Amino acid sequence: MSRDVAIPATTPAAAGTPPTTRPRSPHGRRQARAGWVFTAPALLLVLLFVGLPVVMAVWVSVSGWRGRGSPFASGVPFVGLDNYRTLLAGGGLATQDLGTALRNNSWYVVLVVPLQTVVALLLAVAVNRRTLRGRGFFRTAFYFPSVTSSVAIVVVFLFLFSASGAVNQVIGVLGIDGPNWFADPRGVLHVLLGGLGGGEAPGALAEHGFIGISWWEWLAGPSVAMSALIMLAVFTTSGTFMLLFLAGLQNISAEVEEAALVDGASSFQRLRYVTVPMLRPVLFTVLTLGLVGTWQVFDQIYAGTQGGPAKTTITPAYLSYTSSFVDQRWGQGAAIAFILFAIIVVLTLVQRAVLRGDRT
């Protein structure tokens, strides 16, 4: 004789009844308290040495503080967005200097980030080959410039371009006046156009501009001195990003490469259609770090050229330093720093959106 078993038609969850939240156990509460206790020192340090200076910098950027006494003293005037207006739309020397710095740094970013990314990827692919002998030596040799003092490398690198340096000795054989070409304030594109007889600025590009300088100056390209610093940056940073790519390459399964090889894919096709797509997270990290680092370039400028010749190597970070510590315009210096921060955030978000779009 069979017995009928009554089965409920719906459960509380299926009927739409919200699930009940279990009260946290005493053990869970003790774990939460322990977590806050262990993280509290680090949080306090971050708030003290990062949060508080940021708040102070925000106030300085909207005040007329001159570097004497406390910026929060009662006598410090509040100027609002005057410092930002003076820099972005004032039309004076401050606006021209900011425009020149942004122009120089833009060319620096446009050239350094792609070059160092490509060089780092190619180096990682080369040292990841199992058939390469002495892989440890090559990895160390390629990474060594990244751990060397940047000031020391800048001094040695610029010594090569001095009047009696090796570079001028070599190009002297070609009949080029070495000591003068490195101090040429023109952009390399203008130099090339001048050599072809087209160095005059078109009227539309000379009359209109952006942030204090004409579009003709924006399109000048980096100066020869900035080009040397660009080569220096690629030389010193490619090793670090090589290690990131190398870690990503070692996480790619060997079966994937073997399957592409069996299908008849060439080395370039495997790199283009297999390796690079699988390195997308590493590529995003490398591009983001490169973008942030190149927009914050300071030590190479300070130790090498200090903005010369004719301000062709000045950058926003170096301009913020000189405006604050040299010219005692602390409000403008802090405003430049926040303008630079906004540029980095916007470009990082754009880069993230572009990479996400490629994924879909």
Residue pairs with C-beta under 8 A, 6 or more apart in sequence:
12 19
13 19
24 32
56 71
56 72
57 334
57 337
57 338
58 334
58 338
59 71
59 72
60 71
60 330
60 331
60 334
61 83
61 84
61 331
61 334
61 335
61 337
61 338
62 78
62 79
62 80
62 81
62 83
62 331
63 71
63 76
63 77
63 78
63 79
63 331
64 76
64 77
64 78
64 79
64 331
65 71
65 76
65 330
65 331
66 328
66 330
67 324
67 328
67 330
69 75
69 76
70 76
71 330
79 331
82 331
83 331
83 332
83 334
83 335
84 335
84 339
86 92
86 94
86 95
86 332
87 94
87 95
87 98
87 332
87 335
87 336
87 339
88 95
88 98
88 211
88 339
89 95
91 212
92 212
94 323
94 329
94 332
95 211
95 212
96 212
96 213
97 212
97 311
97 314
97 319
98 211
98 212
98 316
98 319
98 336
98 339
99 209
99 210
99 211
99 212
99 213
100 212
100 213
100 217
100 311
100 312
100 314
101 311
101 314
101 315
101 316
101 318
101 319
102 211
102 316
102 343
103 213
103 217
103 218
103 220
104 222
104 223
104 226
104 311
104 312
104 313
104 314
104 315
105 294
105 295
105 297
105 315
105 316
106 218
107 187
107 221
107 222
107 226
107 230
108 222
108 226
108 229
108 230
108 233
108 294
108 297
108 315
109 291
109 294
109 295
111 222
111 230
112 230
112 233
112 234
112 237
112 290
112 294
113 287
113 290
113 291
113 294
115 230
115 234
116 233
116 234
116 237
116 238
116 241
116 290
117 241
117 283
117 286
117 287
117 290
119 234
119 238
120 237
120 238
120 239
120 240
120 241
120 242
120 244
120 245
120 286
121 242
121 245
121 276
121 279
123 142
123 238
123 239
123 242
123 245
124 242
124 243
124 245
124 246
124 248
124 249
125 245
125 249
125 271
125 275
126 132
126 138
127 135
127 138
127 139
127 142
127 242
127 246
128 135
128 246
128 249
128 250
129 135
132 138
139 242
139 243
139 246
142 238
142 239
142 242
143 239
143 240
143 242
143 243
144 239
145 153
145 235
145 236
145 239
146 236
146 237
146 238
146 239
146 240
148 236
150 236
150 299
150 300
150 303
151 299
151 303
153 232
153 235
153 236
154 232
154 299
154 300
154 303
154 304
155 303
155 304
157 228
157 232
157 235
157 304
158 228
158 304
158 305
159 165
160 166
160 167
161 167
161 168
161 182
161 228
162 168
163 178
163 179
165 178
167 178
168 178
168 179
168 182
169 178
171 178
171 181
172 178
181 224
182 224
182 225
182 228
183 225
183 308
183 309
184 191
184 223
184 224
184 309
185 223
185 309
185 310
185 312
186 194
186 220
186 223
187 217
187 219
187 220
187 221
187 222
187 223
187 312
188 221
188 222
188 223
188 224
188 227
189 219
189 220
189 221
190 199
190 220
190 221
191 224
193 199
201 214
201 216
202 216
204 215
205 214
205 215
205 216
205 219
206 214
206 215
206 216
207 214
208 214
208 215
209 215
209 216
209 217
209 218
210 218
222 230
222 312
223 309
223 312
223 313
225 305
225 308
225 309
225 312
225 313
226 312
226 313
229 297
229 300
229 301
229 304
229 305
229 313
232 300
233 294
233 297
233 300
237 290
237 293
241 286
241 289
241 290
244 282
244 285
244 286
245 279
245 282
245 286
247 282
248 278
248 279
248 281
248 282
249 275
249 279
252 274
252 275
252 278
252 279
256 274
256 278
257 270
257 274
257 275
260 269
260 270
260 273
260 274
261 270
265 273
265 274
276 283
280 355
280 358
280 359
283 355
284 351
284 352
284 355
287 351
287 355
288 348
288 351
288 352
291 344
291 347
291 348
291 351
292 344
292 348
295 316
295 317
295 340
295 343
295 344
295 347
296 317
296 340
296 344
297 315
297 317
298 315
298 317
298 318
298 321
301 307
301 313
301 314
301 315
301 317
301 318
302 318
302 321
304 313
305 313
306 318
307 313
307 314
307 318
307 319
307 322
316 336
316 337
316 339
316 340
316 343
317 337
317 340
319 336
320 333
320 334
320 336
320 337
320 340
321 333
322 333
323 329
323 330
323 332
323 333
323 336
324 330
324 332
324 333
324 334
325 333
